[in-house]
Amino acid sequence: MKTTLKALTLIAGTFFAGSAFSAQVVCDVYAKGSGHSWGNGTQNCMALDFSFGNSTSGRFYLKDVTKDIEEVRWDGIARCSGGTSCNVTVRAYSGGNTASALILYKDGTWERTNTARASYETGH
């Protein structure tokens, strides 16, 4: 029984060893004019202004990376082809302003990050 448990633990550990679980995706949203931004540099950021526009600029980027990166595959509104940051258009009042990343490290391991959410409200 002990041998079986040790073998299962070893197999499970090998299966989950590919993911380091340390890096995070965070965001910034840039308010227009004299607007205000909150939570920049965290996984939930937002901006408010009265520009009456339907979008503003923002970015998603990696934080707390502890290994050398081979490749980054962005998901969500972050449609960049690699790199550790991705500039985006943040749509007003949209629930779809989210992004995450799959990080492939040079040592052969990988990591799926959290999902960050950017919010934007305007004068509409």
N, C-alpha and C positions, 0 to 999 in steps of 0.2 A: 504494500500500500504506500509506504514512504517513497519507494522508488518511482511509483506511478505519479505521485504528487510532485516530486522533484522534476520529473520529465515534463509534466504538463506546465509547471511553472517556467521551466526553461523555454519551452515552445512559446508560451504566451509572452514571455519577456522578449524573445527574439522577434515576435510578430509586431510588438509595439515599440521596439527599439528605434524604428525609423523616424519617429517623431520626437523632437527635442522639447516642445512645449514651452518655449521661453520668449520668442519674439511676439510682438503685437503689431496689429495695424491700428493706427490712430489717424485722426483727421483734423483739418483746419477748414473753416468756412470764412470767406472774406466778405464782410458787409460792404455795401456801396456807400459812398459819401460819409455822412455822420452816423451811420448805423453802428450796431454793437454786435460783438461776437462773444460767445461763451464756450468754454470747454475745449478750445483749441489745444491740440496735443494730447487729447484723450480719445477714447473710443466712441464717445457721443459728443459731437460738437454742433453748434448751431449759430446762426446769425439772424439778425432782425434789422431791417431798414425800411424806409418809406419811399423807395425809388419807384414803386409801382411796376417793377419789372417782373419777369417770370423766372429768372435764373440769376445766379451769381457764380463766381469762381471759387474753387476750393481745391484741396488736394488730400490724398490718402498717402501715408508713408509708413515704413517699418520703423519700429522702435525696439530697443533691447535685444538686438541681434548679437549673438555671442560667438558665431562661427563665420568662416569665410563662405560667401554665397556663390554658387555656380549659376543659378537661374531663379527668377521670380516669375510666377504665373499668376496674374491678377484676375479676380472674378468680380462680378457686380458691375457698377458703373465705371470702375477703374479699368479701362480698356487699353492699358499701356502694354507694350511688348517688352517686358522685363524692367529692370531698374528697381531701385529701392523706394521710389516715390512716383506718384502718378497724379498729374493735374487733371481736374474734372470740372464739368459744368454741373452745379448743384441746382436742381429744379425746385421752385417754390412749392410748398405744401405737398411734396411727393414722399411717399413711404418707400420709394425704391432707391433712395440715395445711400446705398450700402456697398461695401467692398470688403473683400477678404483676399488672402493670397496663399498660394502654395509655394513654399520656399524649398528649393533643392540646394543642399549644401555640397561643398567641394569634397567633404569626407564621405559622401555617399548616403548620408541620412537626409531626411526631409521633414518638413513641418507644415501643417495646415494651421493658419492663424485664426484668431477670433474674427468676428464680423464687426466692423465699425460702421456707425450711422451718422450721416451728416444731414442737418435740417436747415431749412431756410424759409423765413417768412418775410413778406413784404407788405406794402400798404393796401393790397387788394382786399 
